[in-house]
């Protein structure tokens, strides 16, 4: 039996690196949600992603990220990932 847990990671990036980093994160897989915050910690955009979101459906996302990247100098990307583990194994530490 497997259990799913949500693991949150944060990345600090410059505005011009935003789109490339988001593409890298999505390519890694298991991403449930992306949250982009500005320097003050205010949420600029929150994007739920599902396993089926690929290709043409991401075009509006890239356009929005490009606009955000042009407006901010530094930002934080919060990534919620699905972590699957076996239930009968000893729990792993997830921060």
Backbone as XML, in Angstrom:
<?xml version="1.0"?>
<chain id="A" units="angstrom">
  <residue number="1" name="UNK">
    <atom name="N" x="0.839" y="-1.177" z="0.000"/>
    <atom name="CA" x="0.000" y="0.000" z="0.000"/>
    <atom name="C" x="0.889" y="1.247" z="0.000"/>
  </residue>
  <residue number="2" name="UNK">
    <atom name="N" x="0.547" y="2.212" z="-0.833"/>
    <atom name="CA" x="1.340" y="3.434" z="-0.909"/>
    <atom name="C" x="0.546" y="4.598" z="-0.333"/>
  </residue>
  <residue number="3" name="UNK">
    <atom name="N" x="1.287" y="5.532" z="0.246"/>
    <atom name="CA" x="0.684" y="6.751" z="0.767"/>
    <atom name="C" x="1.265" y="7.927" z="-0.001"/>
  </residue>
  <residue number="4" name="UNK">
    <atom name="N" x="0.437" y="8.936" z="-0.202"/>
    <atom name="CA" x="0.906" y="10.147" z="-0.861"/>
    <atom name="C" x="1.024" y="11.248" z="0.173"/>
  </residue>
  <residue number="5" name="UNK">
    <atom name="N" x="2.127" y="11.979" z="0.109"/>
    <atom name="CA" x="2.340" y="13.127" z="0.972"/>
    <atom name="C" x="2.740" y="14.306" z="0.099"/>
  </residue>
  <residue number="6" name="UNK">
    <atom name="N" x="2.508" y="15.484" z="0.609"/>
    <atom name="CA" x="2.875" y="16.691" z="-0.115"/>
    <atom name="C" x="4.167" y="17.235" z="0.488"/>
  </residue>
  <residue number="7" name="UNK">
    <atom name="N" x="5.131" y="17.491" z="-0.374"/>
    <atom name="CA" x="6.429" y="18.035" z="0.021"/>
    <atom name="C" x="6.559" y="19.413" z="-0.631"/>
  </residue>
  <residue number="8" name="UNK">
    <atom name="N" x="6.934" y="20.418" z="0.161"/>
    <atom name="CA" x="7.053" y="21.784" z="-0.365"/>
    <atom name="C" x="8.523" y="22.185" z="-0.418"/>
  </residue>
  <residue number="9" name="UNK">
    <atom name="N" x="8.942" y="22.673" z="-1.577"/>
    <atom name="CA" x="10.300" y="23.186" z="-1.767"/>
    <atom name="C" x="10.193" y="24.636" z="-2.215"/>
  </residue>
  <residue number="10" name="UNK">
    <atom name="N" x="11.170" y="25.445" z="-1.831"/>
    <atom name="CA" x="11.203" y="26.833" z="-2.287"/>
    <atom name="C" x="12.532" y="27.125" z="-2.962"/>
  </residue>
  <residue number="11" name="UNK">
    <atom name="N" x="12.469" y="27.906" z="-4.036"/>
    <atom name="CA" x="13.649" y="28.296" z="-4.791"/>
    <atom name="C" x="13.656" y="29.808" z="-4.936"/>
  </residue>
  <residue number="12" name="UNK">
    <atom name="N" x="14.793" y="30.436" z="-4.698"/>
    <atom name="CA" x="14.971" y="31.866" z="-4.925"/>
    <atom name="C" x="15.584" y="32.032" z="-6.308"/>
  </residue>
  <residue number="13" name="UNK">
    <atom name="N" x="14.939" y="32.810" z="-7.171"/>
    <atom name="CA" x="15.459" y="33.014" z="-8.523"/>
    <atom name="C" x="15.349" y="34.485" z="-8.912"/>
  </residue>
  <residue number="14" name="UNK">
    <atom name="N" x="16.161" y="34.875" z="-9.860"/>
    <atom name="CA" x="16.067" y="36.205" z="-10.461"/>
    <atom name="C" x="14.932" y="36.179" z="-11.485"/>
  </residue>
  <residue number="15" name="UNK">
    <atom name="N" x="14.378" y="37.328" z="-11.776"/>
    <atom name="CA" x="13.265" y="37.409" z="-12.711"/>
    <atom name="C" x="13.565" y="36.803" z="-14.058"/>
  </residue>
  <residue number="16" name="UNK">
    <atom name="N" x="14.796" y="37.018" z="-14.572"/>
    <atom name="CA" x="15.128" y="36.496" z="-15.897"/>
    <atom name="C" x="15.359" y="34.987" z="-15.908"/>
  </residue>
  <residue number="17" name="UNK">
    <atom name="N" x="15.464" y="34.355" z="-14.742"/>
    <atom name="CA" x="15.652" y="32.902" z="-14.646"/>
    <atom name="C" x="14.342" y="32.167" z="-14.360"/>
  </residue>
  <residue number="18" name="UNK">
    <atom name="N" x="13.266" y="32.904" z="-14.163"/>
    <atom name="CA" x="11.997" y="32.332" z="-13.709"/>
    <atom name="C" x="11.442" y="31.258" z="-14.646"/>
  </residue>
  <residue number="19" name="UNK">
    <atom name="N" x="11.296" y="31.578" z="-15.905"/>
    <atom name="CA" x="10.676" y="30.637" z="-16.851"/>
    <atom name="C" x="11.516" y="29.365" z="-16.976"/>
  </residue>
  <residue number="20" name="UNK">
    <atom name="N" x="12.829" y="29.496" z="-17.059"/>
    <atom name="CA" x="13.696" y="28.323" z="-17.195"/>
    <atom name="C" x="13.594" y="27.423" z="-15.964"/>
  </residue>
  <residue number="21" name="UNK">
    <atom name="N" x="13.545" y="28.016" z="-14.784"/>
    <atom name="CA" x="13.462" y="27.224" z="-13.555"/>
    <atom name="C" x="12.127" y="26.509" z="-13.453"/>
  </residue>
  <residue number="22" name="UNK">
    <atom name="N" x="11.042" y="27.180" z="-13.822"/>
    <atom name="CA" x="9.719" y="26.548" z="-13.792"/>
    <atom name="C" x="9.663" y="25.386" z="-14.775"/>
  </residue>
  <residue number="23" name="UNK">
    <atom name="N" x="10.230" y="25.561" z="-15.967"/>
    <atom name="CA" x="10.256" y="24.462" z="-16.944"/>
    <atom name="C" x="11.029" y="23.272" z="-16.375"/>
  </residue>
  <residue number="24" name="UNK">
    <atom name="N" x="12.146" y="23.539" z="-15.716"/>
    <atom name="CA" x="12.950" y="22.476" z="-15.110"/>
    <atom name="C" x="12.158" y="21.748" z="-14.022"/>
  </residue>
  <residue number="25" name="UNK">
    <atom name="N" x="11.448" y="22.492" z="-13.186"/>
    <atom name="CA" x="10.657" y="21.899" z="-12.099"/>
    <atom name="C" x="9.546" y="21.026" z="-12.661"/>
  </residue>
  <residue number="26" name="UNK">
    <atom name="N" x="8.833" y="21.512" z="-13.667"/>
    <atom name="CA" x="7.738" y="20.739" z="-14.262"/>
    <atom name="C" x="8.281" y="19.482" z="-14.932"/>
  </residue>
  <residue number="27" name="UNK">
    <atom name="N" x="9.436" y="19.587" z="-15.569"/>
    <atom name="CA" x="10.047" y="18.431" z="-16.235"/>
    <atom name="C" x="10.397" y="17.327" z="-15.221"/>
  </residue>
  <residue number="28" name="UNK">
    <atom name="N" x="10.774" y="17.701" z="-13.994"/>
    <atom name="CA" x="11.097" y="16.715" z="-12.965"/>
    <atom name="C" x="9.887" y="15.872" z="-12.590"/>
  </residue>
  <residue number="29" name="UNK">
    <atom name="N" x="8.700" y="16.416" z="-12.717"/>
    <atom name="CA" x="7.475" y="15.664" z="-12.484"/>
    <atom name="C" x="6.968" y="15.742" z="-11.055"/>
  </residue>
  <residue number="30" name="UNK">
    <atom name="N" x="5.797" y="15.138" z="-10.838"/>
    <atom name="CA" x="5.117" y="15.065" z="-9.549"/>
    <atom name="C" x="4.784" y="16.425" z="-8.947"/>
  </residue>
  <residue number="31" name="UNK">
    <atom name="N" x="4.708" y="17.462" z="-9.764"/>
    <atom name="CA" x="4.397" y="18.792" z="-9.259"/>
    <atom name="C" x="2.886" y="18.946" z="-9.187"/>
  </residue>
  <residue number="32" name="UNK">
    <atom name="N" x="2.399" y="19.304" z="-8.032"/>
    <atom name="CA" x="0.965" y="19.508" z="-7.840"/>
    <atom name="C" x="0.587" y="20.977" z="-7.987"/>
  </residue>
  <residue number="33" name="UNK">
    <atom name="N" x="1.447" y="21.882" z="-7.474"/>
    <atom name="CA" x="1.122" y="23.302" z="-7.519"/>
    <atom name="C" x="2.394" y="24.144" z="-7.503"/>
  </residue>
  <residue number="34" name="UNK">
    <atom name="N" x="2.363" y="25.252" z="-8.229"/>
    <atom name="CA" x="3.446" y="26.231" z="-8.219"/>
    <atom name="C" x="2.907" y="27.551" z="-7.690"/>
  </residue>
  <residue number="35" name="UNK">
    <atom name="N" x="3.664" y="28.188" z="-6.818"/>
    <atom name="CA" x="3.293" y="29.489" z="-6.296"/>
    <atom name="C" x="4.486" y="30.414" z="-6.505"/>
  </residue>
  <residue number="36" name="UNK">
    <atom name="N" x="4.255" y="31.534" z="-7.183"/>
    <atom name="CA" x="5.308" y="32.517" z="-7.436"/>
    <atom name="C" x="5.041" y="33.713" z="-6.527"/>
  </residue>
  <residue number="37" name="UNK">
    <atom name="N" x="6.065" y="34.085" z="-5.739"/>
    <atom name="CA" x="5.933" y="35.207" z="-4.806"/>
    <atom name="C" x="6.989" y="36.262" z="-5.135"/>
  </residue>
  <residue number="38" name="UNK">
    <atom name="N" x="6.665" y="37.526" z="-4.845"/>
    <atom name="CA" x="7.622" y="38.602" z="-5.083"/>
    <atom name="C" x="8.572" y="38.747" z="-3.895"/>
  </residue>
  <residue number="39" name="UNK">
    <atom name="N" x="9.402" y="39.791" z="-3.908"/>
    <atom name="CA" x="10.405" y="39.994" z="-2.876"/>
    <atom name="C" x="9.800" y="40.156" z="-1.485"/>
  </residue>
  <residue number="40" name="UNK">
    <atom name="N" x="8.598" y="40.739" z="-1.408"/>
    <atom name="CA" x="7.931" y="40.959" z="-0.120"/>
    <atom name="C" x="7.172" y="39.731" z="0.369"/>
  </residue>
  <residue number="41" name="UNK">
    <atom name="N" x="7.143" y="38.663" z="-0.421"/>
    <atom name="CA" x="6.431" y="37.449" z="-0.034"/>
    <atom name="C" x="4.974" y="37.417" z="-0.455"/>
  </residue>
  <residue number="42" name="UNK">
    <atom name="N" x="4.551" y="38.406" z="-1.234"/>
    <atom name="CA" x="3.167" y="38.429" z="-1.724"/>
    <atom name="C" x="3.035" y="37.487" z="-2.912"/>
  </residue>
  <residue number="43" name="UNK">
    <atom name="N" x="1.970" y="36.709" z="-2.923"/>
    <atom name="CA" x="1.731" y="35.761" z="-4.009"/>
    <atom name="C" x="1.332" y="36.515" z="-5.273"/>
  </residue>
  <residue number="44" name="UNK">
    <atom name="N" x="2.091" y="36.277" z="-6.343"/>
    <atom name="CA" x="1.789" y="36.881" z="-7.641"/>
    <atom name="C" x="0.901" y="35.970" z="-8.474"/>
  </residue>
  <residue number="45" name="UNK">
    <atom name="N" x="1.204" y="34.681" z="-8.437"/>
    <atom name="CA" x="0.409" y="33.710" z="-9.189"/>
    <atom name="C" x="0.500" y="32.356" z="-8.500"/>
  </residue>
  <residue number="46" name="UNK">
    <atom name="N" x="-0.613" y="31.644" z="-8.519"/>
    <atom name="CA" x="-0.673" y="30.297" z="-7.964"/>
    <atom name="C" x="-1.277" y="29.413" z="-9.043"/>
  </residue>
  <residue number="47" name="UNK">
    <atom name="N" x="-0.518" y="28.384" z="-9.442"/>
    <atom name="CA" x="-0.951" y="27.541" z="-10.550"/>
    <atom name="C" x="-1.053" y="26.084" z="-10.116"/>
  </residue>
  <residue number="48" name="UNK">
    <atom name="N" x="-2.268" y="25.560" z="-10.055"/>
    <atom name="CA" x="-2.381" y="24.123" z="-9.817"/>
    <atom name="C" x="-2.031" y="23.383" z="-11.104"/>
  </residue>
  <residue number="49" name="UNK">
    <atom name="N" x="-1.232" y="22.346" z="-10.981"/>
    <atom name="CA" x="-0.848" y="21.551" z="-12.143"/>
    <atom name="C" x="-1.292" y="20.116" z="-11.912"/>
  </residue>
  <residue number="50" name="UNK">
    <atom name="N" x="-1.769" y="19.490" z="-12.965"/>
    <atom name="CA" x="-2.161" y="18.087" z="-12.869"/>
    <atom name="C" x="-1.279" y="17.282" z="-13.799"/>
  </residue>
  <residue number="51" name="UNK">
    <atom name="N" x="-1.316" y="15.989" z="-13.635"/>
    <atom name="CA" x="-0.492" y="15.103" z="-14.440"/>
    <atom name="C" x="-0.775" y="15.284" z="-15.923"/>
  </residue>
  <residue number="52" name="UNK">
    <atom name="N" x="-2.004" y="15.590" z="-16.288"/>
    <atom name="CA" x="-2.376" y="15.707" z="-17.690"/>
    <atom name="C" x="-2.063" y="17.042" z="-18.327"/>
  </residue>
  <residue number="53" name="UNK">
    <atom name="N" x="-1.532" y="17.995" z="-17.566"/>
    <atom name="CA" x="-1.261" y="19.322" z="-18.114"/>
    <atom name="C" x="0.077" y="19.296" z="-18.841"/>
  </residue>
  <residue number="54" name="UNK">
    <atom name="N" x="0.015" y="19.343" z="-20.176"/>
    <atom name="CA" x="1.237" y="19.349" z="-20.983"/>
    <atom name="C" x="1.012" y="20.167" z="-22.244"/>
  </residue>
  <residue number="55" name="UNK">
    <atom name="N" x="2.087" y="20.433" z="-22.913"/>
    <atom name="CA" x="2.038" y="21.025" z="-24.250"/>
    <atom name="C" x="1.257" y="22.307" z="-24.363"/>
  </residue>
  <residue number="56" name="UNK">
    <atom name="N" x="0.238" y="22.313" z="-25.205"/>
    <atom name="CA" x="-0.532" y="23.502" z="-25.533"/>
    <atom name="C" x="-1.189" y="24.106" z="-24.298"/>
  </residue>
  <residue number="57" name="UNK">
    <atom name="N" x="-1.581" y="23.274" z="-23.349"/>
    <atom name="CA" x="-2.237" y="23.790" z="-22.154"/>
    <atom name="C" x="-1.309" y="24.641" z="-21.297"/>
  </residue>
  <residue number="58" name="UNK">
    <atom name="N" x="0.003" y="24.480" z="-21.445"/>
    <atom name="CA" x="0.952" y="25.275" z="-20.672"/>
    <atom name="C" x="1.310" y="26.605" z="-21.326"/>
  </residue>
  <residue number="59" name="UNK">
    <atom name="N" x="0.879" y="26.830" z="-22.561"/>
    <atom name="CA" x="1.206" y="28.083" z="-23.236"/>
    <atom name="C" x="0.766" y="29.323" z="-22.462"/>
  </residue>
  <residue number="60" name="UNK">
    <atom name="N" x="-0.460" y="29.366" z="-21.922"/>
    <atom name="CA" x="-0.837" y="30.540" z="-21.120"/>
    <atom name="C" x="0.034" y="30.691" z="-19.867"/>
  </residue>
  <residue number="61" name="UNK">
    <atom name="N" x="0.486" y="29.585" z="-19.309"/>
    <atom name="CA" x="1.358" y="29.621" z="-18.135"/>
    <atom name="C" x="2.680" y="30.284" z="-18.498"/>
  </residue>
  <residue number="62" name="UNK">
    <atom name="N" x="3.272" y="29.899" z="-19.636"/>
    <atom name="CA" x="4.549" y="30.491" z="-20.049"/>
    <atom name="C" x="4.389" y="31.982" z="-20.307"/>
  </residue>
  <residue number="63" name="UNK">
    <atom name="N" x="3.271" y="32.378" z="-20.899"/>
    <atom name="CA" x="3.038" y="33.797" z="-21.162"/>
    <atom name="C" x="2.921" y="34.576" z="-19.851"/>
  </residue>
  <residue number="64" name="UNK">
    <atom name="N" x="2.204" y="34.030" z="-18.889"/>
    <atom name="CA" x="2.057" y="34.691" z="-17.591"/>
    <atom name="C" x="3.400" y="34.776" z="-16.875"/>
  </residue>
  <residue number="65" name="UNK">
    <atom name="N" x="4.171" y="33.713" z="-16.923"/>
    <atom name="CA" x="5.480" y="33.718" z="-16.269"/>
    <atom name="C" x="6.430" y="34.711" z="-16.930"/>
  </residue>
  <residue number="66" name="UNK">
    <atom name="N" x="6.350" y="34.830" z="-18.231"/>
    <atom name="CA" x="7.180" y="35.798" z="-18.943"/>
    <atom name="C" x="6.839" y="37.223" z="-18.529"/>
  </residue>
  <residue number="67" name="UNK">
    <atom name="N" x="5.551" y="37.504" z="-18.349"/>
    <atom name="CA" x="5.132" y="38.832" z="-17.908"/>
    <atom name="C" x="5.594" y="39.109" z="-16.482"/>
  </residue>
  <residue number="68" name="UNK">
    <atom name="N" x="5.495" y="38.121" z="-15.619"/>
    <atom name="CA" x="5.948" y="38.276" z="-14.231"/>
    <atom name="C" x="7.455" y="38.486" z="-14.199"/>
  </residue>
  <residue number="69" name="UNK">
    <atom name="N" x="8.174" y="37.706" z="-14.974"/>
    <atom name="CA" x="9.636" y="37.821" z="-15.004"/>
    <atom name="C" x="10.080" y="39.216" z="-15.425"/>
  </residue>
  <residue number="70" name="UNK">
    <atom name="N" x="9.318" y="39.843" z="-16.310"/>
    <atom name="CA" x="9.664" y="41.187" z="-16.762"/>
    <atom name="C" x="9.424" y="42.233" z="-15.675"/>
  </residue>
  <residue number="71" name="UNK">
    <atom name="N" x="8.549" y="41.931" z="-14.717"/>
    <atom name="CA" x="8.181" y="42.902" z="-13.690"/>
    <atom name="C" x="8.956" y="42.766" z="-12.377"/>
  </residue>
  <residue number="72" name="UNK">
    <atom name="N" x="9.482" y="41.591" z="-12.083"/>
    <atom name="CA" x="10.144" y="41.379" z="-10.791"/>
    <atom name="C" x="11.641" y="41.170" z="-10.982"/>
  </residue>
  <residue number="73" name="UNK">
    <atom name="N" x="12.397" y="41.534" z="-9.964"/>
    <atom name="CA" x="13.837" y="41.302" z="-10.014"/>
    <atom name="C" x="14.189" y="39.998" z="-9.305"/>
  </residue>
  <residue number="74" name="UNK">
    <atom name="N" x="13.606" y="39.774" z="-8.146"/>
    <atom name="CA" x="13.814" y="38.538" z="-7.398"/>
    <atom name="C" x="12.457" y="37.956" z="-7.059"/>
  </residue>
  <residue number="75" name="UNK">
    <atom name="N" x="12.363" y="36.647" z="-7.048"/>
    <atom name="CA" x="11.109" y="36.017" z="-6.662"/>
    <atom name="C" x="11.384" y="34.650" z="-6.045"/>
  </residue>
  <residue number="76" name="UNK">
    <atom name="N" x="10.372" y="34.113" z="-5.414"/>
    <atom name="CA" x="10.451" y="32.800" z="-4.789"/>
    <atom name="C" x="9.449" y="31.888" z="-5.475"/>
  </residue>
  <residue number="77" name="UNK">
    <atom name="N" x="9.889" y="30.691" z="-5.811"/>
    <atom name="CA" x="8.997" y="29.680" z="-6.379"/>
    <atom name="C" x="8.769" y="28.642" z="-5.296"/>
  </residue>
  <residue number="78" name="UNK">
    <atom name="N" x="7.516" y="28.470" z="-4.876"/>
    <atom name="CA" x="7.159" y="27.407" z="-3.947"/>
    <atom name="C" x="6.566" y="26.274" z="-4.767"/>
  </residue>
  <residue number="79" name="UNK">
    <atom name="N" x="7.080" y="25.080" z="-4.563"/>
    <atom name="CA" x="6.658" y="23.921" z="-5.344"/>
    <atom name="C" x="6.079" y="22.872" z="-4.413"/>
  </residue>
  <residue number="80" name="UNK">
    <atom name="N" x="4.841" y="22.477" z="-4.666"/>
    <atom name="CA" x="4.244" y="21.369" z="-3.931"/>
    <atom name="C" x="4.363" y="20.134" z="-4.799"/>
  </residue>
  <residue number="81" name="UNK">
    <atom name="N" x="5.046" y="19.114" z="-4.278"/>
    <atom name="CA" x="5.226" y="17.867" z="-5.012"/>
    <atom name="C" x="4.544" y="16.730" z="-4.269"/>
  </residue>
  <residue number="82" name="UNK">
    <atom name="N" x="4.107" y="15.743" z="-5.027"/>
    <atom name="CA" x="3.525" y="14.541" z="-4.453"/>
    <atom name="C" x="4.651" y="13.550" z="-4.209"/>
  </residue>
  <residue number="83" name="UNK">
    <atom name="N" x="4.753" y="13.098" z="-2.967"/>
    <atom name="CA" x="5.763" y="12.110" z="-2.604"/>
    <atom name="C" x="5.031" y="10.832" z="-2.245"/>
  </residue>
  <residue number="84" name="UNK">
    <atom name="N" x="5.343" y="9.756" z="-2.952"/>
    <atom name="CA" x="4.714" y="8.469" z="-2.697"/>
    <atom name="C" x="5.701" y="7.572" z="-1.979"/>
  </residue>
  <residue number="85" name="UNK">
    <atom name="N" x="5.236" y="6.929" z="-0.917"/>
    <atom name="CA" x="6.098" y="5.999" z="-0.186"/>
    <atom name="C" x="5.293" y="4.790" z="0.229"/>
  </residue>
  <residue number="86" name="UNK">
    <atom name="N" x="5.981" y="3.710" z="0.493"/>
    <atom name="CA" x="5.327" y="2.486" z="0.935"/>
    <atom name="C" x="4.870" y="2.653" z="2.377"/>
  </residue>
  <residue number="87" name="UNK">
    <atom name="N" x="3.644" y="2.227" z="2.689"/>
    <atom name="CA" x="3.084" y="2.401" z="4.023"/>
    <atom name="C" x="3.752" y="1.515" z="5.062"/>
  </residue>
  <residue number="88" name="UNK">
    <atom name="N" x="4.253" y="0.351" z="4.647"/>
    <atom name="CA" x="4.827" y="-0.567" z="5.625"/>
    <atom name="C" x="6.291" y="-0.267" z="5.923"/>
  </residue>
  <residue number="89" name="UNK">
    <atom name="N" x="6.896" y="0.684" z="5.213"/>
    <atom name="CA" x="8.271" y="1.050" z="5.474"/>
    <atom name="C" x="8.311" y="2.090" z="6.584"/>
  </residue>
  <residue number="90" name="UNK">
    <atom name="N" x="9.499" y="2.273" z="7.157"/>
    <atom name="CA" x="9.684" y="3.292" z="8.173"/>
    <atom name="C" x="9.503" y="4.664" z="7.537"/>
  </residue>
  <residue number="91" name="UNK">
    <atom name="N" x="8.784" y="5.591" z="8.220"/>
    <atom name="CA" x="8.525" y="6.904" z="7.612"/>
    <atom name="C" x="9.809" y="7.665" z="7.319"/>
  </residue>
  <residue number="92" name="UNK">
    <atom name="N" x="9.817" y="8.316" z="6.163"/>
    <atom name="CA" x="10.942" y="9.159" z="5.781"/>
    <atom name="C" x="10.668" y="10.563" z="6.278"/>
  </residue>
  <residue number="93" name="UNK">
    <atom name="N" x="11.701" y="11.306" z="6.599"/>
    <atom name="CA" x="11.480" y="12.678" z="7.059"/>
    <atom name="C" x="11.257" y="13.565" z="5.851"/>
  </residue>
  <residue number="94" name="UNK">
    <atom name="N" x="10.144" y="14.252" z="5.849"/>
    <atom name="CA" x="9.783" y="15.179" z="4.788"/>
    <atom name="C" x="9.582" y="16.523" z="5.440"/>
  </residue>
  <residue number="95" name="UNK">
    <atom name="N" x="10.317" y="17.501" z="4.980"/>
    <atom name="CA" x="10.219" y="18.832" z="5.581"/>
    <atom name="C" x="9.205" y="19.652" z="4.858"/>
  </residue>
</chain>
